[in-house]
C-alpha cells in the first residue's frame, strides 16, 4: 500500500533496483503508463487494482508471479504481453479490463487463475500455450468478443464456466484434458463445432457444459470412442449430437497438417 489511493498520481518511474511490487502498492492511482523493470520478480495482490487511467503496461522479463487482482478493473488497458518468465497468473488479474484487445500469454505459464480475464469483453483472440495445465473457473467468462480460442496441448483441467458467454464458432479440446467443469462452454451461442481429441472421455461437469450453443452444434469425437462418449456420465446428455471422426496426420515441407473427416465434411488444421 505504499502509494495506495494517491488519486492525483499520474506518472511513476520504478527503478531497476526494485525486485518486488507489494500488495496494493499503487491501488486507486491514476497513472497512465507503467513499466515493470526487469529485476522485479513478483507483482503483488492488487498492486495496480482500479488504476482506471492505465493504458500502457510493460512487464519485465524476470517477473514470475502476477498476484490476484493485480490489474483488476484497469478498464482502459488495451494490450498486455505476459513474458515467458511468468509461471502463474493469479485469480482476477485482468478482471473487467473491458478494453483489453490483445493478450499474449508467455510459454512458461502453467496456470490461469479463476476469473483471470473475466469480462474482458473486447478480447477477440487468445492462444493458451502448451505450458498451461489448468484454466481456472470463469477464466474467460463473459469475453463477449472472443471469436477465436486455441487451447494448448498440455491443459488438463478446464474449469467451471471457463469460456461461458464467448463467441467462437469452433473449439478443439486437446487429448490432454481430463476434466471439463460445469458450464465451461455455456451460452457460447455461435459454437457449432466441438472437437474432442481424447479417446477416453474427460470427466464432464454435471450440467450446462455445452448448453445454449449454436443451432445444430456437433461434438466430434474419435470414431473408436463414440460409444464411450455417448454412454459416459454426463456426456450421455449430449449423445444426440456426438459424431465420430477420423484424424490423419502427415508432415509436408515442415508443416504439421491435421485432416479430420466427419462424414461428408472435411476440416484441415495446419500447425494446430
Secondary structure as the mmCIF struct_conf table of DSSP 4:
data_model
#
loop_
_struct_conf.conf_type_id
_struct_conf.id
_struct_conf.beg_label_comp_id
_struct_conf.beg_label_asym_id
_struct_conf.beg_label_seq_id
_struct_conf.end_label_comp_id
_struct_conf.end_label_asym_id
_struct_conf.end_label_seq_id
TURN_TY1_P TURN_TY1_P1 UNK A 2 UNK A 5
TURN_TY1_P TURN_TY1_P2 UNK A 7 UNK A 8
TURN_TY1_P TURN_TY1_P3 UNK A 16 UNK A 17
STRN STRN1 UNK A 20 UNK A 21
TURN_TY1_P TURN_TY1_P4 UNK A 23 UNK A 28
BEND BEND1 UNK A 32 UNK A 32
STRN STRN2 UNK A 33 UNK A 36
TURN_TY1_P TURN_TY1_P5 UNK A 38 UNK A 39
STRN STRN3 UNK A 42 UNK A 43
TURN_TY1_P TURN_TY1_P6 UNK A 45 UNK A 50
TURN_TY1_P TURN_TY1_P7 UNK A 52 UNK A 53
STRN STRN4 UNK A 56 UNK A 59
TURN_TY1_P TURN_TY1_P8 UNK A 61 UNK A 62
STRN STRN5 UNK A 65 UNK A 66
TURN_TY1_P TURN_TY1_P9 UNK A 68 UNK A 73
TURN_TY1_P TURN_TY1_P10 UNK A 75 UNK A 76
STRN STRN6 UNK A 79 UNK A 82
TURN_TY1_P TURN_TY1_P11 UNK A 84 UNK A 85
STRN STRN7 UNK A 88 UNK A 89
TURN_TY1_P TURN_TY1_P12 UNK A 91 UNK A 96
TURN_TY1_P TURN_TY1_P13 UNK A 98 UNK A 99
STRN STRN8 UNK A 102 UNK A 105
TURN_TY1_P TURN_TY1_P14 UNK A 107 UNK A 108
STRN STRN9 UNK A 111 UNK A 112
TURN_TY1_P TURN_TY1_P15 UNK A 114 UNK A 119
TURN_TY1_P TURN_TY1_P16 UNK A 121 UNK A 122
STRN STRN10 UNK A 125 UNK A 128
TURN_TY1_P TURN_TY1_P17 UNK A 130 UNK A 131
STRN STRN11 UNK A 134 UNK A 135
TURN_TY1_P TURN_TY1_P18 UNK A 137 UNK A 142
TURN_TY1_P TURN_TY1_P19 UNK A 144 UNK A 145
STRN STRN12 UNK A 148 UNK A 151
TURN_TY1_P TURN_TY1_P20 UNK A 153 UNK A 154
STRN STRN13 UNK A 157 UNK A 158
TURN_TY1_P TURN_TY1_P21 UNK A 160 UNK A 165
BEND BEND2 UNK A 169 UNK A 169
STRN STRN14 UNK A 170 UNK A 173
TURN_TY1_P TURN_TY1_P22 UNK A 175 UNK A 176
STRN STRN15 UNK A 179 UNK A 180
TURN_TY1_P TURN_TY1_P23 UNK A 182 UNK A 187
TURN_TY1_P TURN_TY1_P24 UNK A 189 UNK A 190
STRN STRN16 UNK A 193 UNK A 196
BEND BEND3 UNK A 199 UNK A 200
HELX_LH_PP_P HELX_LH_PP_P1 UNK A 201 UNK A 202
STRN STRN17 UNK A 203 UNK A 204
BEND BEND4 UNK A 206 UNK A 207
TURN_TY1_P TURN_TY1_P25 UNK A 209 UNK A 212
TURN_TY1_P TURN_TY1_P26 UNK A 215 UNK A 216
STRN STRN18 UNK A 218 UNK A 222
HELX_RH_3T_P HELX_RH_3T_P1 UNK A 223 UNK A 225
HELX_RH_AL_P HELX_RH_AL_P1 UNK A 226 UNK A 231
BEND BEND5 UNK A 232 UNK A 232
TURN_TY1_P TURN_TY1_P27 UNK A 233 UNK A 234
HELX_RH_3T_P HELX_RH_3T_P2 UNK A 235 UNK A 241
STRN STRN19 UNK A 242 UNK A 252
TURN_TY1_P TURN_TY1_P28 UNK A 253 UNK A 254
STRN STRN20 UNK A 255 UNK A 262
TURN_TY1_P TURN_TY1_P29 UNK A 263 UNK A 264
STRN STRN21 UNK A 265 UNK A 270
#
